[in-house]
Amino acid sequence: MRQLLRVVADKDIENDKRQRDYTYIDREVQNNLDGKGNTKSTEVKTYEILEIYGEQVQRLIEKDDKPLDAKEAAKEEEKIQKIIDKRKDESDDDRRKREEKEVKDREDGRKFVREVADAFDFKLVGTEQVGGRDAWIIDGEPRPGFEPHTKEAKVLSKVHGRVWIDKGDLQLAKMDIEMLDTVSFGWVLARLHKGTRVMLEQARVNDEVWLPRHMTFKVDARVALFKGYNFDGDQEYRDYKKFRSSTKIVGMGEVKDEK
């Protein structure tokens, strides 16, 4: 079971790299909650995710499922244009430093993902269809004696959950994880509290990659011991479109695919 999860972790790393070959739409719904868990307010934002000179960029295109007004749209286009201009004028040395940092960040992410297989005791509990495909259902509980090799992996001892592994592709089809205890991290003393929960479902795209389709979450957090955040919501990912390496920026934030 542990070896299976290692294979899945490696495939997930490859998926993360391939996601950068796609533009897509990300619709985010956030319900801000009061102390009793009742909704105080709801925000809905929809973004277009673009790739500009190797950088993944969000462009806000809708609020509350309505197009932005002219002023807001112009502000978003200005933001995109600033990124384009910055990258166009980037020196070779600055580009090299940025790319080296991106490589390091991705490698740090790979190390964390690979530790997941060693951090839990796994149990096969059944099979189920996810997205019309057969998947194994596997529960994971923190493994006593686990010693993390990265600072980020320390959180794994306070998490448990369930994963659905696609039988055909050995890919992560679905994941449901929950915090068992409060976790502190970062120099600003941010805390994620017990009960914080995330569920992610992925889908097969273009018969070559598995990418996020839907995510739900419930977050209870505090930052710098003062500001509390209590919210839930979901994100929907859709309209994945692959672009070629020859994609060019041709105007104010406009992306043109060369066929």
C-alpha positions, 0 to 999 in steps of 0.5 A, a space after each residue: 500500500 505504501 509503495 502504491 502511494 509513492 507511485 501516486 505521489 510521483 504521478 501527482 508531481 508530474 501532474 503539477 508540472 503539466 498543469 502549467 501547460 494549461 489555461 483554465 477558469 477557477 471559480 471560487 466561493 467563500 462563505 465567511 462564518 460567525 462564531 456559531 458557524 452561520 454564514 455572515 457573507 458570501 464572496 464569489 470570484 471567477 479567475 482566468 488562469 494564464 501563463 505569462 513568460 513562465 509565470 502562472 497569473 490570475 486575472 479576475 473576470 467576474 464577481 458574484 457571477 457577473 462580469 467586471 465593470 469597466 473600471 475593474 476590468 481595466 485595473 485587471 488588464 493593467 495588472 497583466 500588462 505590468 507583468 508582461 512589461 516586467 518580464 519583457 524587460 527582465 535581464 538575463 541575470 534576473 531571469 536566471 535567478 527567478 527560474 532557479 527559485 522556481 526550480 527550488 520551490 518545485 523541488 521543495 514541493 516534491 520532497 513534501 509530497 514524497 513524504 506523504 507515503 511514509 507519514 501514514 499507515 494505510 488501509 484499503 477499505 473498498 472500491 468506488 467509482 469516481 467520475 465514472 471510473 473505478 477507484 480504490 478507497 484508502 484510509 490514512 492515519 498518522 504513523 507512530 514514529 514518523 520522522 519528517 525530513 522537511 519542515 513542512 512535513 511536520 504537519 502530516 502527523 496532525 492530519 488524517 484522511 481518505 484517498 481514492 486512487 484510480 485503478 487504471 491510471 494509478 492517479 489521485 482521483 479524490 482526497 478528503 483530509 482533516 486536521 486532527 489538532 492545531 498546527 502552527 507554522 511560519 514566522 507570522 505564527 499562523 495557526 490552522 485549527 482542529 477540524 480544518 478540512 479539504 476535499 479535492 476531486 480531480 479529472 482526466 484531461 486530454 488523456 494525458 494528465 489529471 487536474 483539479 476539478 472541484 475542491 471544498 474546504 472549511 478553514 478555521 485559522 488565526 494569523 499572528 494570534 490576533 486575526 481569526 479566519 473562519 470560512 468555508 466554500 468551494 472552488 470549481 476548475 473548468 475549461 482547461 485548454 492546452 497551449 503550445 510553448 510558442 504561446 505569445 502575449 500579443 496585447 493587453 493581457 491577450 493570449 494567442 495560441 499558435 495553431 
